[in-house]
Amino acid sequence: MEAIEFRQTRQLKVGDTLVNASGREFEITKVSRVGRGIRVQYATADGVTGRFTAAPEAQSRVRVGQGSRVA
């Protein structure tokens, strides 16, 4: 079992995998500054894309490990 850690939004990078409370995974495809916030774009394993904007100090759940499991 791989570890899950919390990271501030400003620490996220392309290739990181976000994990929600139910265990669904979202691979980060792009991170950019938008005003005072940070916009994170992601894709799911089934190809659905999405994005969210958060404060730089906001916390996200990130799967720790080599590479990504999202195809």
N, C-alpha and C positions, 0 to 999 in steps of 0.2 A: 504494500500500500504506500502510495506516495504522500508526502506531507503537503498540507495546505498552509500557506502563510498569508498574513495581511500586509499589503504594501500601499503606500500613499500613491495617489494617481500620478504624481510627478515621477515616480519610480518605474512606471509601467513602460514596456517597450514592445516593439513588433516581435511577434513570436511567442510572447507570454500567453498562458492560457488562464482565463478567468473561470471561476467555478461558482455557480450560484448555490443557494442553500439546499436545493434538491439534487445537486450533483451534476447538473448539466454544464457542459464546457463550451467556452467561446474563445476562439483564437483571435488575438489582437492583430489587425492587419495594418492599422495606421494610428499614429498618435500625433496630435497637433495642438498648438496653443490657439485659444479663441478668447480674446479679451483677457480676463483674469482667470479663466477656466482652462480646462484641458479636454479636448474632444477625443474620444477613443472610438475607433471603428473596429468592428469585429465580424467574424463569420462563424457559423455553426457547422457541425459535421455534415449536415444535410444541405449546405450551401446557402442558407438564409443569412443575409447580412443585416447589420444594424449599427447603431451608434448611440453614445450617450456623452453628455458633457458634465463634468464634475469639477469641484474645487480641487486645487493641487494637493491639499492636505486630506482629502477624502480617502477612506480606506476601501480596498478591493481585495477579494479573496483570490489568490493566485496559486495554481498547482505548481509545486516545485519539482523539477526533474529535467532530464535531458530531452530536448526537442518537444514537439507537440503531438498529441494524439488526434487532433482534429484534422480531418482530411479535406 
